[in-house]
């Protein structure tokens, strides 16, 4: 059995049964069996109907999902409500996108050899999908991995994070209630990481969707069965550059949201802030003043803005990184104090050493580091100096500075006057370099989960 606890106070919520190797084999066999039975594949209109019904059922469980996200994952309730709304919209998004998922005509008759022929492509589901998810968005990430698979007709086996399995279990139950046969969407709760690896690397898996640590993701990627494809979503140390032309009255709130949303436990959370020297003091004073007003505590309360970290050891680690940065010469402008076993006061560090952990590794906690710069190009070079790259921001009213910075930042997306953590579920979402592989976002995932087949006809 697996005991699920509240992230905030470690109080038990539920005990759930776990799956052993035999259970995994049964699930793999069931998924392979339904995929091989082409006559049994659901038609697109049937999949659309199931997704629409699923969204309706989820809407009826909004309050339950939101509170459960807050309890098992520690996300503040207002943000958990937003996550639930996004998840419902994501299911609709997958259904809508089926209207755009199509092949194309391949020109023939362009050479003598291709005369009297007509060719076109179609899209077919790639096969059985293994999806390994993360704790920080325990419902919406599941939707991002499962709804596209349902939409295109791939059987999917989803393994949620061991700390936050309840939202996944509830979601999969609603998938079945909406009319999808069980073998097409199965939840897998293993006893350990060994079985999770066995799922990902099994020869019957055609596609691995992995959201989590870079170390684990790249290890699994290297062990995939020949021919299997993958999408990896890891993290980064998202940089934000603040130019002297930035409107300080307007940018503090989005920067704070980008840095402290879900206590910084977001793969595109703002971590490194580079501020033009002329405005650095004013910016820092305003930033610190706002951070000190953040309400930190029980995520199930409606007015909480920053909740706990997912595990006590993560709070230990983040606190150690803050102390290491201070020992290396950084100034602690505010925060950093331990409030509970899993909760830290949101912190702002000033001018940490370039080789400090806070400057070189993803903190995944409620900490941002502010550094001053004089030369814009030097700041961009520093922002681009790490082997990870995901989303980034530039705050500027000067359009030349904004566009120059956006063009030169090594990032898959650059937000101008918006936080690094901004995302809609239909936009491309991808890590570069060590931060990921492939492109997320529901329409993009649906394309990844299909493969093209060309059909050619010759006039007799």
DAZITA-V805757 format. One record per pair of residues at least 24 apart in sequence whose ideal C-beta (glycine too) atoms are under 6 Angstrom apart, sorted by the first residue. I is the first residue (numbers start at 1). J is the second residue. If there is no record, write none. Layout:
I & J
I & J
//
This chain:
4 & 72
4 & 166
6 & 71
7 & 73
7 & 74
7 & 308
7 & 310
8 & 74
8 & 298
8 & 299
8 & 308
13 & 71
18 & 189
18 & 191
19 & 188
19 & 189
19 & 190
24 & 195
27 & 157
27 & 186
28 & 202
28 & 204
30 & 183
31 & 128
31 & 155
32 & 204
34 & 155
34 & 183
35 & 128
35 & 155
41 & 153
44 & 98
47 & 151
48 & 95
48 & 98
50 & 178
50 & 179
50 & 180
51 & 91
51 & 94
51 & 95
52 & 95
53 & 178
54 & 91
54 & 174
54 & 175
54 & 178
55 & 88
55 & 91
55 & 92
57 & 174
57 & 177
57 & 178
58 & 88
59 & 88
65 & 139
68 & 166
68 & 167
69 & 138
69 & 139
70 & 299
70 & 300
72 & 164
72 & 166
73 & 135
73 & 138
73 & 164
74 & 299
74 & 307
74 & 308
75 & 262
75 & 299
76 & 299
76 & 304
76 & 305
76 & 307
77 & 300
77 & 302
83 & 137
83 & 139
83 & 140
86 & 140
86 & 425
87 & 139
87 & 140
87 & 143
90 & 143
90 & 147
90 & 425
90 & 442
91 & 147
93 & 426
93 & 442
94 & 147
94 & 148
94 & 151
94 & 442
97 & 443
97 & 446
98 & 151
116 & 459
117 & 456
117 & 458
118 & 457
119 & 454
119 & 456
121 & 452
121 & 454
122 & 453
123 & 450
124 & 451
124 & 453
125 & 152
125 & 153
125 & 154
126 & 206
126 & 207
126 & 449
126 & 451
127 & 206
128 & 155
128 & 204
128 & 205
128 & 206
129 & 154
129 & 156
129 & 207
130 & 157
130 & 199
130 & 200
130 & 205
130 & 208
131 & 156
131 & 158
131 & 209
132 & 159
132 & 210
133 & 160
133 & 211
134 & 161
134 & 211
134 & 212
135 & 161
135 & 163
135 & 164
135 & 310
136 & 262
136 & 265
138 & 164
138 & 167
139 & 167
141 & 211
142 & 168
142 & 171
145 & 209
148 & 442
148 & 445
148 & 446
148 & 449
149 & 449
151 & 446
152 & 446
152 & 449
152 & 450
154 & 449
155 & 184
156 & 185
157 & 186
157 & 188
158 & 187
159 & 188
159 & 196
163 & 310
165 & 189
214 & 434
231 & 438
231 & 448
232 & 436
232 & 437
233 & 436
233 & 440
234 & 431
234 & 435
234 & 436
235 & 267
235 & 362
236 & 388
236 & 390
236 & 435
237 & 271
237 & 272
237 & 362
238 & 268
238 & 270
238 & 271
238 & 391
238 & 392
238 & 420
239 & 272
239 & 383
239 & 392
240 & 270
240 & 273
240 & 393
240 & 420
241 & 274
241 & 379
241 & 394
241 & 405
242 & 275
242 & 395
243 & 276
243 & 396
243 & 401
244 & 276
244 & 278
244 & 279
245 & 396
245 & 397
245 & 398
246 & 395
246 & 396
247 & 397
248 & 286
251 & 395
252 & 286
252 & 287
252 & 290
254 & 418
254 & 419
256 & 290
257 & 419
258 & 419
258 & 420
258 & 421
259 & 368
260 & 306
260 & 346
260 & 366
261 & 421
263 & 306
263 & 307
263 & 309
263 & 366
264 & 365
264 & 366
265 & 364
266 & 421
268 & 390
268 & 391
268 & 420
268 & 421
269 & 421
270 & 419
270 & 420
271 & 363
272 & 369
273 & 368
273 & 370
274 & 371
274 & 373
274 & 379
275 & 372
277 & 372
277 & 374
280 & 372
284 & 370
288 & 333
288 & 334
288 & 348
291 & 334
291 & 346
291 & 348
292 & 334
294 & 346
306 & 346
306 & 366
308 & 342
308 & 343
309 & 342
312 & 341
312 & 342
315 & 342
315 & 344
318 & 365
321 & 357
321 & 358
321 & 363
322 & 347
324 & 357
325 & 349
325 & 352
325 & 356
325 & 358
328 & 353
328 & 356
329 & 353
380 & 408
384 & 410
387 & 433
387 & 434
388 & 433
388 & 434
388 & 435
389 & 432
389 & 433
389 & 435
390 & 431
390 & 435
391 & 420
392 & 420
393 & 420
//
